[in-house]
Amino acid sequence: MTINIGHLDRIIRFALGIGILSLYFVLPGNERFFAFIGLIPLATAFMRWCPLYTLLGLRT
């Protein structure tokens, strides 16, 4: 896995992931599981690698 996420992209993904995860405390009971989608941008921010960027040939 080659690093394909830049510094600014990493910060944006981290903030977006935290924001989506925080919806867990706001959404009603059955819809709370949607907040766990925030783990995807957090994981890619920590790994500094995005599989979609690899498929599209992008690097930031």
N, CA and C atoms as a LAMMPS dump frame, in Angstrom:
ITEM: TIMESTEP
0
ITEM: NUMBER OF ATOMS
180
ITEM: BOX BOUNDS ff ff ff
-5.0000000000000000e+02 5.0000000000000000e+02
-5.0000000000000000e+02 5.0000000000000000e+02
-5.0000000000000000e+02 5.0000000000000000e+02
ITEM: ATOMS id mol type element x y z
1 1 1 N 0.845 -1.176 0
2 1 2 C 0 0 0
3 1 3 C 0.889 1.237 0
4 2 1 N 0.736 2.02 -1.023
5 2 2 C 1.475 3.262 -1.149
6 2 3 C 0.629 4.406 -0.594
7 3 1 N 1.263 5.313 0.087
8 3 2 C 0.547 6.475 0.636
9 3 3 C -0.006 7.296 -0.518
10 4 1 N -1.302 7.533 -0.521
11 4 2 C -1.91 8.338 -1.573
12 4 3 C -2.844 9.419 -1.032
13 5 1 N -2.755 9.696 0.262
14 5 2 C -3.556 10.754 0.881
15 5 3 C -2.615 11.799 1.448
16 6 1 N -2.818 13.045 1.038
17 6 2 C -1.985 14.139 1.497
18 6 3 C -2.407 14.652 2.865
19 7 1 N -1.666 15.638 3.344
20 7 2 C -1.883 16.17 4.696
21 7 3 C -3.266 16.809 4.84
22 8 1 N -3.631 17.688 3.933
23 8 2 C -4.925 18.372 4.03
24 8 3 C -6.076 17.386 3.873
25 9 1 N -5.957 16.452 2.958
26 9 2 C -6.973 15.43 2.76
27 9 3 C -7.131 14.589 4.023
28 10 1 N -6.045 14.305 4.676
29 10 2 C -6.061 13.518 5.912
30 10 3 C -6.794 14.26 7.028
31 11 1 N -6.551 15.552 7.151
32 11 2 C -7.227 16.366 8.175
33 11 3 C -8.725 16.423 7.907
34 12 1 N -9.097 16.607 6.64
35 12 2 C -10.517 16.682 6.277
36 12 3 C -11.212 15.35 6.562
37 13 1 N -10.577 14.246 6.22
38 13 2 C -11.152 12.93 6.477
39 13 3 C -11.311 12.681 7.979
40 14 1 N -10.324 13.082 8.76
41 14 2 C -10.402 12.907 10.208
42 14 3 C -11.574 13.695 10.786
43 15 1 N -11.699 14.964 10.4
44 15 2 C -12.786 15.812 10.908
45 15 3 C -14.148 15.282 10.468
46 16 1 N -14.242 14.852 9.229
47 16 2 C -15.493 14.309 8.713
48 16 3 C -15.869 13.019 9.448
49 17 1 N -14.896 12.164 9.695
50 17 2 C -15.157 10.927 10.419
51 17 3 C -15.649 11.168 11.828
52 18 1 N -15.011 12.088 12.537
53 18 2 C -15.444 12.43 13.899
54 18 3 C -16.845 13.028 13.873
55 19 1 N -17.11 13.877 12.889
56 19 2 C -18.434 14.496 12.774
57 19 3 C -19.527 13.47 12.535
58 20 1 N -19.267 12.525 11.65
59 20 2 C -20.271 11.498 11.362
60 20 3 C -20.455 10.576 12.567
61 21 1 N -19.368 10.216 13.227
62 21 2 C -19.485 9.368 14.424
63 21 3 C -20.262 10.062 15.546
64 22 1 N -20.155 11.369 15.629
65 22 2 C -20.872 12.088 16.682
66 22 3 C -22.384 12.053 16.474
67 23 1 N -22.83 11.709 15.267
68 23 2 C -24.262 11.581 15.02
69 23 3 C -24.882 10.443 15.829
70 24 1 N -24.06 9.568 16.322
71 24 2 C -24.538 8.462 17.148
72 24 3 C -25.33 8.993 18.353
73 25 1 N -24.924 10.124 18.88
74 25 2 C -25.562 10.684 20.065
75 25 3 C -26.805 11.504 19.731
76 26 1 N -27.027 11.79 18.447
77 26 2 C -28.13 12.642 18.035
78 26 3 C -29.257 11.839 17.383
79 27 1 N -28.9 10.817 16.631
80 27 2 C -29.897 10.05 15.893
81 27 3 C -30.73 9.181 16.827
82 28 1 N -31.998 8.933 16.446
83 28 2 C -32.842 8.05 17.267
84 28 3 C -32.391 6.593 17.167
85 29 1 N -32.837 5.785 18.092
86 29 2 C -32.458 4.396 18.298
87 29 3 C -32.054 3.558 17.103
88 30 1 N -32.975 3.251 16.194
89 30 2 C -32.697 2.331 15.102
90 30 3 C -31.79 2.919 14.032
91 31 1 N -31.629 4.203 13.987
92 31 2 C -30.828 4.843 12.952
93 31 3 C -29.395 5.126 13.405
94 32 1 N -29.054 4.78 14.617
95 32 2 C -27.716 5.058 15.15
96 32 3 C -26.613 4.323 14.416
97 33 1 N -26.915 3.164 13.841
98 33 2 C -25.87 2.4 13.182
99 33 3 C -25.313 3.129 11.968
100 34 1 N -26.053 4.098 11.396
101 34 2 C -25.538 4.891 10.279
102 34 3 C -24.316 5.712 10.692
103 35 1 N -24.201 6.026 11.958
104 35 2 C -23.07 6.822 12.446
105 35 3 C -21.751 6.074 12.301
106 36 1 N -21.803 4.757 12.275
107 36 2 C -20.573 3.977 12.157
108 36 3 C -19.944 4.065 10.769
109 37 1 N -20.641 4.679 9.821
110 37 2 C -20.05 4.954 8.51
111 37 3 C -18.853 5.894 8.682
112 38 1 N -18.844 6.659 9.748
113 38 2 C -17.732 7.563 10.039
114 38 3 C -16.413 6.851 10.27
115 39 1 N -16.449 5.554 10.503
116 39 2 C -15.209 4.793 10.684
117 39 3 C -14.418 4.688 9.383
118 40 1 N -15.086 4.778 8.244
119 40 2 C -14.395 4.658 6.958
120 40 3 C -13.435 5.826 6.73
121 41 1 N -13.891 7.096 6.827
122 41 2 C -12.92 8.177 6.65
123 41 3 C -11.849 8.208 7.741
124 42 1 N -12.205 7.793 8.957
125 42 2 C -11.201 7.74 10.021
126 42 3 C -10.126 6.7 9.714
127 43 1 N -10.536 5.539 9.254
128 43 2 C -9.572 4.48 8.94
129 43 3 C -8.645 4.895 7.804
130 44 1 N -9.206 5.502 6.763
131 44 2 C -8.353 5.921 5.644
132 44 3 C -7.427 7.063 6.055
133 45 1 N -7.869 7.902 6.978
134 45 2 C -7.003 8.983 7.453
135 45 3 C -5.826 8.422 8.246
136 46 1 N -6.077 7.426 9.063
137 46 2 C -4.998 6.838 9.862
138 46 3 C -4.039 6.005 9.013
139 47 1 N -4.572 5.298 8.015
140 47 2 C -3.716 4.467 7.164
141 47 3 C -2.994 5.278 6.086
142 48 1 N -3.5 6.473 5.807
143 48 2 C -2.976 7.342 4.749
144 48 3 C -3.043 6.663 3.383
145 49 1 N -4.015 5.787 3.21
146 49 2 C -4.207 5.07 1.964
147 49 3 C -5.697 4.897 1.714
148 50 1 N -6.127 5.238 0.512
149 50 2 C -7.528 5.115 0.135
150 50 3 C -7.638 4.149 -1.039
151 51 1 N -8.384 3.062 -0.878
152 51 2 C -8.504 2.103 -1.971
153 51 3 C -9.185 2.697 -3.209
154 52 1 N -10.127 3.6 -3.019
155 52 2 C -10.796 4.232 -4.16
156 52 3 C -9.813 5.092 -4.956
157 53 1 N -8.943 5.824 -4.258
158 53 2 C -7.916 6.615 -4.939
159 53 3 C -6.991 5.717 -5.749
160 54 1 N -6.699 4.537 -5.233
161 54 2 C -5.832 3.6 -5.952
162 54 3 C -6.517 3.145 -7.243
163 55 1 N -7.796 2.818 -7.168
164 55 2 C -8.519 2.389 -8.358
165 55 3 C -8.628 3.482 -9.416
166 56 1 N -8.774 4.725 -8.958
167 56 2 C -8.897 5.847 -9.887
168 56 3 C -7.55 6.447 -10.291
169 57 1 N -6.489 5.999 -9.659
170 57 2 C -5.171 6.521 -9.978
171 57 3 C -4.911 7.918 -9.448
172 58 1 N -5.552 8.276 -8.341
173 58 2 C -5.407 9.619 -7.759
174 58 3 C -4.413 9.6 -6.613
175 59 1 N -3.779 10.738 -6.405
176 59 2 C -2.919 10.971 -5.235
177 59 3 C -3.097 12.419 -4.835
178 60 1 N -3.213 12.682 -3.542
179 60 2 C -3.346 14.081 -3.109
180 60 3 C -2.095 14.473 -2.406
